Structure formats: C-alpha cells, structure tokens
C-alpha cells in the first residue's frame, strides 16, 4: 500500500522552486501569478523593494522578478541590497520602460522583460533560470 502519491514524493525530493515577485500593482501581480500557475513553483509577493529584501533575507528564494518602479524602495536599490546578501541569485527586472534594459543589467539584474509581456515570454524566461 502506498502511503503517499508518487508525485508528492517527487515534489519533496525535487523541492518546489520559489519565485519572489516584487510588484506593487495588484493586477500585474495576479496576471504574473496566473501565467506561472502551470509551473511547479511557489509564488511569493513583495509589494515594494524593501519587502522584497526582507522576504529574501528570511526565505530560500530561487528566482526574483523585480519590478523597477515601486513605492518605499525601487527595484534597483532592492536588487543592489539583495546582491550584497547573495551575488548568485537570479534577478529578472520587469518594467514598462523598455529602455531600462542596460540600466537594469548595470544595477545587478541578470535579465529583463518588458511589460506588457505574454504568458509564453514570461514562462520561457523564468524556465531558463530555474
């Protein structure tokens, strides 16, 4: 008799990936969460850059989707603080300003996605880092 479902055991062994989504806009966050719902990941939300840094300090995060323009602390400042804690964590900047790519990379982001983005664009980019 199997006490646990085989896929549950695989999940425990593999470990579910955690993505921190720093996004102050509720509608954008819900859309991102919906886009990522098919992947085997846990989505954690930070509503501003300071929250993103605090959550990163206290949790084991595999990937960060960092909005650039947020209240309290912007995404660039948050990225720089997270880089001091963990130079190796993957951070993808997300912004409606497509000319921010070089600024995002120079501020410590690994990659960049411009809003609005499609479900396929997001899943493809996120999957390439997990």
C-alpha positions, -999 to +999 in steps of 0.1 A: +000+000+000+014+034-010+010+059+018+019+089-004+012+097-040+044+092-061+042+127-075+041+140-039+073+122-031+090+135-063+080+171-052+096+165-018+128+152-034+130+177-062+118+206-039+094+231-052+110+263-066+102+296-050+099+328-071+097+362-054+076+386-074+083+422-064+053+440-078+033+469-063+004+467-088-022+441-078-035+435-113+000+429-126+008+405-098-023+385-103-015+382-140+020+371-133+008+346-108-017+332-133+009+330-160+032+310-137+005+288-123+013+259-147+048+256-134+058+237-102+066+268-083+056+288-053+049+325-060+057+349-031+047+385-034+065+416-022+046+449-027+078+471-027+115+468-028+120+469+010+096+440+014+115+421-013+148+425+005+132+415+039+115+384+023+147+374+005+166+376+038+141+353+056+133+328+028+150+305+004+143+321-030+153+306-063+144+335-086+132+371-083+110+390-107+118+426-098+095+455-107+116+486-111+093+514-102+078+507-068+070+527-037+091+527-005+122+513-023+127+509-061+137+477-078+173+489-085+180+496-048+164+464-037+185+445-063+217+460-050+209+451-014+199+415-024+232+412-044+251+421-011+233+391+005+235+367-025+256+375-056+243+343-073+205+346-071+189+352-105+170+385-107+149+394-137+139+431-140+103+438-152+092+472-163+071+490-188+101+511-198+119+491-224+148+515-225+157+504-189+174+471-200+210+484-199+203+502-166+188+470-151+218+449-161+242+475-148+223+475-115+228+438-110+198+422-128+206+390-148+179+397-174+150+419-183+114+416-195+094+445-208+057+450-199+033+441-213+047+406-218+029+374-230+025+343-209+049+324-233+075+351-230+074+350-192+073+312-189+102+309-213+123+334-195+115+321-160+121+284-171+155+293-185+167+303-150+151+275-129 
